[in-house]
Amino acid sequence: MFKYEIIKECAQTGARIGKLTTPHGIIETPVFMPVGTAASVKGLSNEELLEAGSQIILSNTYHLYLRPGEDIIQRAGGLHKFMNWHAPILTDSGGFQVFSLASLRKITDDGVQFSSHIDGSRHYLTPEKVIQIQRALGSDIVMPLDECTSSDTSRNNAQAAVDRTIAWLERCYNSVYTDESYKQIMFPIVQGNMYKDLRLESLERSIPFAKCGIAIGGLSVGEPKPVMYEMLETLTPHLPKNMPRYLMGVGSADCIIESVVRGIDMFDCVLPTRIARNGTAMTLSGDITIRNAPFKDDFRPVEEGCDCYTCKNYSRAYIRHLLKSGEIMGGRLLSVHNISFLHRLVAKIKDAIRSDSLLDFRNSLLSTYTL
């Protein structure tokens, strides 16, 4: 049920256009995946996501386990039916959320004990439990429980996290592939913090568990961007070529294009909708904060040349008015634009790959892009 085909490689960089076949449809990579943490991309309807160009969305095991509970979603017919999204879904294991709850969790070799951020109730997640939850959700791509570490983690602790992540990966693998009729695929997660040799070790130990995809975790966690790119450059020559490579938690324009140049195929991030709700729009020249005073009488679209619903129908001045008035439509309109922008950016990247000019496109874009 899962297959990955490389359609075109860029002669300049080796970046790829590919097709990932899943039970709920074909995904053309490179691809950005909007994040629907609690089975909804915040503020947007599924119809708006499809119109914007979304092929696949990400939901989160941790949040859905806590509320409404995987049993309710399973009784509804699975996550696709529950949220009325009929295209592919990837579910994150919750490892990053546990990492973010440092004061509320305790990690052991067997699993993770944590307190719910909702009501303080105590819970225990093991690798097997994480897969059991994702089985009930019925997502297409599942992720194993892993231990993510902060960018300032010591080498000894980073090594311990790699060892634990691999041990958990094996247990998840044995839970996912219980028979040949499985309808889900699992992407192993490469950890190793900012230590090149640990990254390579984690990759080598993860590859035997990779059937049709591999993920890179523990980046974009506070380290400088050049360090992230250095880690990708370390890994890329050793990544399996015949499967998609997923960089977890990355969603800014500059990081996406720099990562595609370095061989990455899939991305996800809450960034585009989160900053939209705070009044910030993504553009090919960099982010602009529509909430600010200079836009109060700016009647241009959010981004000249953008054909998204927001830019075709509304001005910067109107959206600023909505934001300043506390109207939720302001954040919704910017969310539509930001998601559309990232899909449009990826489409331009694909055009550059097809014409073997990705480096030229990257250099041209970043020469006018304000960080």
C-alpha positions in Angstrom: 0.0 0.0 0.0 3.0 2.3 0.4 5.4 3.1 -2.4 7.8 6.0 -3.1 9.0 6.9 -6.6 11.5 9.5 -7.5 10.2 11.5 -10.5 13.0 14.0 -11.0 16.3 14.9 -9.4 17.9 18.4 -9.7 21.2 18.3 -11.4 22.5 21.2 -9.3 21.7 19.7 -5.9 20.3 16.2 -6.0 17.0 17.5 -4.6 14.1 15.3 -5.6 10.5 15.4 -6.7 8.8 12.2 -5.7 5.5 10.5 -5.3 4.5 8.7 -2.0 1.6 6.4 -2.4 -0.6 5.8 0.7 -4.0 4.2 1.3 -5.6 7.7 1.2 -3.9 9.1 -1.8 -0.7 10.0 -3.5 1.5 12.8 -2.0 3.9 14.6 -4.3 7.1 15.7 -2.5 8.6 18.0 -1.5 5.5 18.7 0.6 4.6 20.9 3.5 2.1 19.4 6.0 -0.2 21.8 7.9 -0.5 20.8 11.6 -4.0 19.9 12.9 -2.8 19.2 16.4 -6.2 18.2 17.8 -7.7 17.0 14.5 -8.2 20.5 13.2 -5.8 23.0 11.6 -6.6 25.8 14.0 -9.2 28.2 12.5 -9.4 26.6 9.1 -11.9 24.2 7.4 -10.8 21.2 5.5 -12.3 22.8 2.3 -10.0 25.8 2.9 -7.0 23.5 3.3 -7.7 21.7 0.1 -8.3 24.9 -1.8 -4.9 26.1 -0.5 -3.2 23.0 -1.9 -2.8 20.8 1.2 -2.1 17.2 0.3 -1.6 15.7 3.8 -2.0 17.0 7.4 -0.4 16.1 10.7 -2.3 15.4 13.9 -0.9 14.6 17.3 -1.2 11.4 19.3 -0.5 13.1 22.7 -3.3 15.6 22.3 -5.9 13.2 20.8 -5.1 10.6 23.5 -5.9 13.1 26.2 -8.9 14.6 24.4 -11.3 13.2 23.2 -9.5 9.8 23.6 -8.5 7.3 20.9 -11.5 5.1 21.8 -14.0 7.8 20.7 -12.1 8.4 17.5 -12.0 4.7 16.7 -15.7 4.3 17.4 -16.3 7.2 14.9 -14.6 5.1 12.2 -11.0 6.5 12.6 -9.5 9.9 12.4 -10.2 10.4 8.7 -14.0 10.0 9.3 -14.0 11.7 12.6 -12.6 14.9 11.1 -13.9 14.5 7.6 -10.5 14.6 6.0 -10.1 12.0 3.3 -6.5 12.6 2.2 -3.5 11.2 4.0 -2.8 11.9 7.7 0.5 11.6 9.6 0.3 11.3 13.4 3.2 12.5 15.5 3.9 10.1 18.5 3.8 12.9 21.1 7.5 12.6 21.8 8.0 16.3 21.2 5.1 17.3 23.4 6.5 15.2 26.2 9.9 16.9 25.6 8.1 20.3 26.0 6.6 19.2 29.3 9.9 18.9 31.0 8.5 19.9 34.4 5.6 17.5 34.1 7.3 14.3 33.0 9.7 11.5 34.0 11.5 9.4 31.4 12.6 5.8 32.0 13.8 3.1 29.7 10.3 1.6 29.7 8.4 4.8 28.7 7.3 8.2 29.9 5.2 9.2 32.9 3.6 12.6 32.6 1.0 14.9 34.0 -1.7 16.1 31.6 -1.5 19.8 30.8 -5.3 19.8 30.8 -6.2 18.6 34.2 -3.0 17.3 35.9 -4.1 13.7 35.6 -1.2 11.1 35.5 -0.5 9.1 32.4 2.1 6.6 31.2 3.1 6.2 27.6 5.2 3.2 26.4 6.3 2.6 22.8 3.6 -0.1 22.5 0.9 2.3 23.9 1.9 5.0 21.4 1.5 2.6 18.5 -1.8 1.2 20.0 -3.2 4.7 20.1 -2.1 5.4 16.5 -3.6 2.1 15.4 -6.9 3.3 16.8 -6.6 6.7 15.1 -6.0 4.9 11.8 -3.5 7.5 10.4 -1.5 6.6 7.3 1.9 7.4 8.6 2.7 6.8 12.3 5.7 7.9 14.3 7.6 5.9 17.1 8.1 7.2 20.6 11.4 9.0 20.7 13.4 11.2 23.1 14.0 14.7 21.9 16.7 16.7 23.6 17.4 20.4 23.8 20.1 22.0 21.8 22.4 22.5 24.9 22.2 18.8 26.0 25.5 17.2 27.0 27.1 14.5 24.9 26.5 11.8 27.5 22.8 12.7 27.7 22.5 12.9 24.0 24.0 9.4 23.7 21.6 8.1 26.3 18.7 9.6 24.3 19.9 8.0 21.1 20.1 4.6 22.8 16.7 4.9 24.3 15.1 6.1 21.1 16.5 3.1 19.2 15.3 0.7 21.9 11.9 2.3 21.7 12.0 2.2 17.9 12.5 -1.6 17.9 9.5 -2.0 20.3 7.3 0.3 18.1 8.4 -1.6 15.0 7.4 -4.9 16.5 4.0 -3.4 17.4 3.3 -1.8 14.0 4.2 -4.7 11.7 2.4 -7.5 13.4 1.2 -9.0 10.1 1.4 -8.3 6.4 -2.0 -6.7 6.2 -0.9 -3.5 8.0 -2.3 -0.3 6.5 0.1 2.0 8.2 3.8 2.8 7.7 6.2 4.0 10.4 9.0 6.5 9.9 11.9 5.9 12.3 13.2 9.2 13.9 16.9 10.1 13.8 18.1 11.8 16.9 21.6 12.7 18.1 21.3 16.3 19.1 24.1 18.6 17.6 26.8 15.9 17.6 27.6 14.7 14.1 28.9 11.3 15.1 25.7 10.6 17.2 23.5 11.7 14.3 25.3 9.2 12.0 25.1 6.5 14.6 21.4 7.1 15.1 20.8 7.0 11.4 22.7 3.8 10.9 20.8 2.1 13.8 17.4 3.5 12.4 17.7 2.4 8.8 16.9 -1.3 9.4 13.5 -0.2 10.7 12.7 2.1 7.8 10.4 0.6 5.2 9.1 3.6 3.3 10.3 6.8 5.0 12.6 8.2 7.6 12.4 11.3 9.8 14.9 13.7 11.3 13.9 14.9 14.8 15.5 17.1 17.4 16.3 20.0 15.1 14.8 23.5 15.1 14.8 23.2 19.0 16.8 26.4 19.6 20.0 25.8 17.8 21.2 28.4 15.2 20.0 27.7 11.7 23.5 27.1 10.3 23.9 24.3 12.9 20.7 22.7 11.7 21.9 22.9 8.1 25.3 21.4 9.2 23.5 18.4 10.7 21.5 17.9 7.5 24.7 18.1 5.4 26.2 15.4 7.7 23.2 13.1 7.3 22.1 13.6 3.6 24.9 11.5 2.0 23.9 8.5 4.2 20.1 8.8 4.1 18.2 6.1 2.1 17.6 7.4 -1.4 14.5 5.2 -2.1 12.2 6.8 0.5 11.1 10.2 1.6 13.0 12.2 4.2 10.9 14.1 6.7 12.4 17.0 8.7 10.1 17.5 11.8 8.9 20.8 13.0 10.3 23.1 10.3 8.1 25.6 8.5 9.7 28.9 7.6 10.4 29.7 3.9 14.2 30.0 4.3 14.5 26.7 6.3 12.3 24.8 3.8 14.3 25.8 0.7 17.7 25.3 2.5 16.5 21.9 3.6 15.2 20.8 0.2 18.6 21.8 -1.2 20.1 19.4 1.4 17.9 16.5 0.3 14.7 16.8 2.5 11.3 16.0 1.1 8.7 16.6 3.9 8.0 19.3 6.5 5.5 20.2 9.1 5.1 23.1 11.5 2.5 25.1 13.5 4.3 28.3 12.5 2.1 29.5 9.6 -1.2 29.5 11.6 0.4 30.5 14.9 2.0 33.7 13.6 -1.2 34.4 11.5 -3.2 34.5 14.7 -0.7 37.0 16.0 -1.0 39.2 12.9 2.0 38.1 10.8 1.9 37.2 7.1 4.5 35.1 5.2 5.7 36.5 1.9 8.5 35.8 -0.5 10.3 38.9 0.8 10.0 37.8 4.5 7.4 38.0 7.2 5.4 41.2 7.6 3.3 42.1 10.7 0.0 43.3 9.4 -1.1 44.3 12.9 1.4 47.2 12.9 0.4 50.8 12.3 1.9 51.3 8.8 -0.7 48.9 7.4 -3.8 50.8 8.7 -4.4 52.5 5.3 -2.6 50.0 3.0 -5.2 48.7 0.6 -2.9 46.3 -1.3 -3.4 42.5 -0.9 -1.3 40.8 1.7 1.2 39.8 -1.0 1.3 41.1 -4.5 1.0 38.3 -7.0 -0.5 35.8 -4.6 -3.7 34.1 -5.8 -4.9 32.8 -2.5 -8.5 33.5 -1.4 -7.3 36.1 1.1 -5.2 38.1 -1.4 -7.9 38.0 -4.1 -10.5 39.4 -1.8 -9.1 41.4 1.1 -6.6 44.2 1.8 -3.9 44.6 4.4 -5.9 47.5 5.9 -9.1 45.4 6.4 -7.2 42.5 7.9 -5.4 44.9 10.3 -8.8 46.3 11.3 -10.0 42.8 12.0 -7.0 42.0 14.1 -7.1 45.2 16.1 -10.8 44.7 16.7 -10.3 41.2 18.0 -12.2 39.6 15.2 -11.2 36.0 14.7 -11.6 36.4 10.9 -8.3 38.4 10.8 -6.3 35.4 12.0 -8.3 33.1 9.8 -7.6 35.1 6.6 -3.9 35.3 7.4 -3.9 31.5 8.1 -5.3 30.9 4.7 -2.7 33.1 3.1 0.2 31.6 5.1 -0.7 28.0 4.3 -1.3 28.9 0.7 2.1 30.7 0.7 4.0 27.7 1.8 2.3 25.4 -0.8 3.1 28.0 -3.4 6.7 28.2 -2.3 7.0 24.4 -2.5 5.5 24.5 -6.0 8.1 27.1 -7.1 10.8 24.8 -5.6 9.5 21.9 -7.6 9.6 24.0 -10.8 13.2 24.8 -10.0 14.0 21.1 -9.5 12.4 20.3 -12.9 14.5 22.9 -14.6 17.7 21.9 -12.7 18.0 25.5 -11.3 17.2 25.0 -7.5 20.4 26.8 -6.4 19.7 29.7 -8.6 16.2 29.9 -7.2 17.4 29.6 -3.7 20.0 32.4 -4.2 17.5 34.7 -5.9 14.9 34.2 -3.1 17.2 34.6 -0.2 18.9 37.7 -1.7 15.6 39.6 -1.1 14.2 37.6 1.8 14.3 39.5 5.2 14.8 37.2 8.1 
